[in-house]
Amino acid sequence: MINVPATIRISLRALRVNKMRSGLTMLGIIIGVGAVISMLAVGTGARQRISEQISSIGSNLIMVLPGSTTSGGVRMGAGTQQTLSVGDADAIQKECSAVSFVAPVYGGIAQVVFGSQNWSTGVTGTTANMLHVRDWALTAGRPFTDEEVRSAAKVCLLGQTVADNLFGAINPVGQVIRIKKVPFTVIGLLESKGQSPNGQDQDDTIYVPVSTAQKQLFGTQFPGMIRTIMVKARSADELSAAERQINGLLRQRHHLGQKQEDDFTVRNLTQMMQAAAESTKVMTLLLGAIASVSLLVGGIGIMNIMLVSVTERTREIGIRMAIGAKTWDIRLQFIVEALTLSLIGGLTGIIFGITGSEILSAIAGWPTSVSPLAILLAFGFSGLVGIFFGFYPAYKASLLDPIEALRYE
Amino acid sequence: MPLLEARHITKTYTLGDIAVNALNDVSLAIEKGEFIAVMGPSGSGKSTFMNILGCLDRPTSGQYLMEDIDVARMNRDELASVRNKKIGFVFQGFNLLSRTSAVENVELPMLYDGLSSKERRQRASAALAKVGLSGREDHHPNQLSGGQQQRVAIARALVNKAPIILADEPTGNLDSKTSIEIMELMVELNSAEGITVILVTHEKDIAEFSKRQIFFRDGVVVSDGATVKA
């Protein structure tokens, strides 16, 4: 019968005797586990930031852009041709079953003034649906009404950055600002969304009714034309169906023949973001794999020290065998010793890993996130390393000949 | 039924091409309660014989019966179990675990017998008291004299209530006064507790504490008889 608590006590004592050596051996595991945890934290952090950004631009998002113009054989960029209309947006809303919300976008850069403060920002003409498309809530006030959109009312919603720059501590709702010298009443304040995936400040914006933007701010030679249509699909599963439906509908509305190219582009933003998320996943795995190598090296360190320890303690093993220790008593003693080294190293490594990732995010400004799974994984792995690399020395010890071992000087 | 019985035991070591018979057809019986001195020059086979008696080694051929059970064919773990329950070892070099207190050294055999820590402590303290070391439970071997260390070793041999004590030159590292004290302790254990004591020595005056002397030479028993007191 094997006496586990006593075996653990024996092992702990053996480790205490050689504090320096035990400490250095553990250091290998500490560094290994610490590296695994902080590297996974960097990876997970990056992934979380990306998925936060994805949800900040709105989920299941499709963007419809006008096509490019060709001028004397030179093709201009996407959006240089004005082919999308408010009518297109309305039609998509009405006819595409996989679509939940549609919002037209027509806007530009404008100087805005309130009192003695002024600020240059993007002014977007749209409809109240935009808030649904972007999953964007208001912190104060109300969205546009359909009536305001129809009548081109001079009302606006402010992004947080714009509100901060123009109003400071004053409550902006109900105040009147001037956009391109046209007075607008602030009816609502948009919730802060932070950075977009490509690093833009999403809060540096003003929403006005699309009709107002066309008529009062950014006049167009083709009335009713818009820059972009933002579309929200009903669900992630219906994204590609929505894309197909929009494509078909717009080709029909734009009277495009079989052989004509699209005069618009449908872009699935969510898919693009997911691809980015996928690549950070690969990066996380890569970082974790590299860090695991150091954990492996730590394990080899344990094996090395355990082999030395078995040789040094040959006589002790002989005494224990003479007194009645069986094969597994001896094995367990050394395995527990290796396991203790690796688990204490693992626990310390977890603390180091967490502090390390805190320091990384504090100094380098990287987003890090230590997941409980990573901790569990690293700790479990360090335990396995202990058992795996402790087994051979323990096996070797258990096979010693008691007579030889007793005679060992 | 003798306590221990060796029947035609031969132990052969192969050194390169040459086979050496360390023991050559040794047969003898040991009764319960005997006090035996095993003697002989080095290379006579007495150590090999003691290793086989102590179940640390197995004979190449022949039978070794302990209470009528042949232990010569047992495997490692079975032998370990026999050593644990039946045999107490006392060595020339004491063979205590350093950095381990006296009482924990004495507890060691019970650790491998699966006794509770409370019972272990109790029995170890009692065994230390029996060898005259009460109050030294927490001393470490390096804080004890040679004689005291050997007493700890004897307490360790006693603690599992083993019927046999095998002592390999137990006084080899001790001065003559301490040697006599240790031997008197052995005699007392033999007469008072009925423990069978088998000791290896090459000192005549130590052998005279025994009741029976067995001489080995070149792997065979050359004489076996009652101790003649000088």
Boltz contact constraints between the chains, C-beta under 6 A:
constraints:
  - contact:
      token1: [A, 1]
      token2: [B, 114]
      max_distance: 6.0
  - contact:
      token1: [A, 3]
      token2: [B, 111]
      max_distance: 6.0
  - contact:
      token1: [A, 3]
      token2: [B, 114]
      max_distance: 6.0
  - contact:
      token1: [A, 6]
      token2: [B, 111]
      max_distance: 6.0
  - contact:
      token1: [A, 17]
      token2: [B, 99]
      max_distance: 6.0
  - contact:
      token1: [A, 316]
      token2: [B, 97]
      max_distance: 6.0
  - contact:
      token1: [A, 319]
      token2: [B, 95]
      max_distance: 6.0
  - contact:
      token1: [A, 322]
      token2: [B, 89]
      max_distance: 6.0
  - contact:
      token1: [A, 323]
      token2: [B, 108]
      max_distance: 6.0
  - contact:
      token1: [A, 323]
      token2: [B, 109]
      max_distance: 6.0
  - contact:
      token1: [A, 324]
      token2: [B, 80]
      max_distance: 6.0
  - contact:
      token1: [A, 324]
      token2: [B, 83]
      max_distance: 6.0
  - contact:
      token1: [A, 324]
      token2: [B, 84]
      max_distance: 6.0
  - contact:
      token1: [A, 324]
      token2: [B, 109]
      max_distance: 6.0
  - contact:
      token1: [A, 324]
      token2: [B, 112]
      max_distance: 6.0
  - contact:
      token1: [A, 325]
      token2: [B, 112]
      max_distance: 6.0
  - contact:
      token1: [A, 326]
      token2: [B, 77]
      max_distance: 6.0
  - contact:
      token1: [A, 326]
      token2: [B, 80]
      max_distance: 6.0
  - contact:
      token1: [A, 327]
      token2: [B, 77]
      max_distance: 6.0
  - contact:
      token1: [A, 329]
      token2: [B, 112]
      max_distance: 6.0
  - contact:
      token1: [A, 402]
      token2: [B, 56]
      max_distance: 6.0
  - contact:
      token1: [A, 403]
      token2: [B, 51]
      max_distance: 6.0
  - contact:
      token1: [A, 403]
      token2: [B, 56]
      max_distance: 6.0
  - contact:
      token1: [A, 403]
      token2: [B, 57]
      max_distance: 6.0
